[in-house]
Amino acid sequence: MSKPVHRIAVLPGDGIGPEVMNEALRVLKSVSCKFEIDFDFNEQLVGGAAIDELGSPLPEVTLNACRESDAILFGSVGGPKWESLPPDQQPERGALLPLRKHFSLFANLRPSVCFPSLVHASPVRADIVKGGFNVLCVRELTGGIYFGEPKEIRNDEKGRHAVDTMRYHESEIERIAHVAFRSAMERSKKLTSIDKANVLRNGILWRETVEAVSGDYPEVSLDHLYVDNAAMQLIRRPRDFDVILAPNLFGDILSDEMAMIAGSLGMLASSSLGIDKGDGLYFGMYEPSGGSAPDIAGEGIANPCAQILSASLMLRYSLGHSEAADAIDNAVRAAIDEGIRTADIYTSEQGTQRVGTKEMGDAIVEEIRKESSN
Ligand code: NAD
């Protein structure tokens, strides 16, 4: 039987996007040899670059490429050049949000990884993060208080007042819970669900539904935390957590808290998953957690690790190649452990070497090559 060809829409975008995307593509090509994976990359413009060339942040040709693909590998969009455009025509609002909406990307997964050799970059006390940590934040992305109606500012006899509505259907909680439980099954089988069941009706339904879904995953140990307590515990003992599952609002805040604790934005990948394609795989969009970093764009010094680790998430969640994903994760870790550092994670420690974007990519490709020959 012939091997499937994985069609990938590659959207480098603006700023450092094209620079770090280059390295991610080189890394994907190197695992394609080792694991015999066939990719068909369809590169298209998005964001400011697409506005300049084609007059829209998400041109039809780009959207079509995404529709015809198994996954989207996204760089980052935006920059000062396009900030004065009307909000809906700006790169982020005009490209990212429509993509999320079009493909119903309901699950946001952000691994917050603090590598043992980068604990100095964390603002948290060394004895707390010693040895590093690896927490996966699973955030519901298309429901809850960000989208519930009514949502408006009104006038009544007491003056202006604002209304936002937090609404979750059981089915929305179930599908995100399945993503979190499946992720936990691939990791250390430990899941912490976050809610505010002591105050919100949404929290009660969230907790009951997650408990019910847990019946399908008897091997996963499940516990629940109120969000205020979770915000404290994640700082106090991040190493005790593995997968956390949260509604949209709480996940937004906690995943940024975790990114901060991990210390280096240039290392953090993210994925937004949509429809379940069957056999546990999803259509998804994969991108670094950071933005287009206009302050360093074009200098060849951006850290490509977040983009490379996003490609690894794509292999894991959309393409079903966990071994190749593991190989990339291990190669990034090995390069860091060997002291290779881009400027954002460099300190003049003994045994470390400051390198540019391409050299970081070279080091990771070389680690994959070394693993292949072992
Ligand atoms: P940013 O994440 O681009 O940059 C914040 C800081 O982190 C900067 O100092 C930057 O140099 C640094 N940084 C980020 N990624 C890095 C990397 N890979 N290597 C080394 N350093 C890195 O956030 P910002 O400055 O608030 O936003 C810049 C632009 O990016 C804005 O136009 C914003 O709208 C856009 N943005 C896009 C996305 C996206 O495309 N998903 C996300 C966030 C921001």
Boltz pocket constraint, residues with backbone or C-beta under 6 A from the ligand:
constraints:
  - pocket:
      binder: B
      contacts: [[A, 16], [A, 20], [A, 75], [A, 76], [A, 77], [A, 78], [A, 79], [A, 80], [A, 92], [A, 96], [A, 265], [A, 266], [A, 267], [A, 287], [A, 288], [A, 289], [A, 290], [A, 291], [A, 292], [A, 293], [A, 294], [A, 295], [A, 296], [A, 301], [A, 302], [A, 303], [A, 304], [A, 306], [A, 344]]
      max_distance: 6.0
